């Protein structure tokens, strides 16, 4: 009996994972999840209090996957700072390709979807993006000091630009059904960070 309950929980998680990724949280109903998981409503409520509880568990998996796939590039001592940024965004492209370009990046999608009033609280997302932003900023600061990154760039503002570009490219990838926008984003930011500053050439470094 215990095995059946465990299997049902896994089925529910798998169904919610797929539906939240493809349709979004708001457009996915409990009935959709029940149909996809092929379990009874009582079975679902045995394992999860409500849809928000289910979202938190799925989100925890998504965030951990994203951490494991994106953050290692930022710690690769064998790469320059611009190369680390490019490697991180290329890792995002691979992640989107694995999940399916038509889904984009579920973590990024959920960030947009849960930004309005009445949306479920997602502190896990806040922590993930704060950590990602801090890793990018730290990488840029070190790159500026080692002269791997343009000296005229502000590390904090540029870190926000990198993160915003990643999010925008992921949305474009979902709309276009291809990871090309993310790949191009990686290459363009790499060139931006490496490009000699006109102001620096003139002897004025911010």
Secondary structure, 3 states (H helix, E strand, C coil): CHHHHHHHHHHHHHHHHHHHHHHCCCCCCHHHHHHHHCCCHHHHHHHCCCHHHHHHHHHHHHHHHHHHHHHHHHHCCCCCHHHHHHHHHHHHHHHHHHHCCCCCCHHHHHHHHCCCCCCCCCHHHHHHHHHHHHHHHHHHHHHHHCCCCCCCCCHHHHHHHHHHHHHHHHHHHHHHCCCHHHHHHHHHHHHHHHCCCHHHHCCCCC
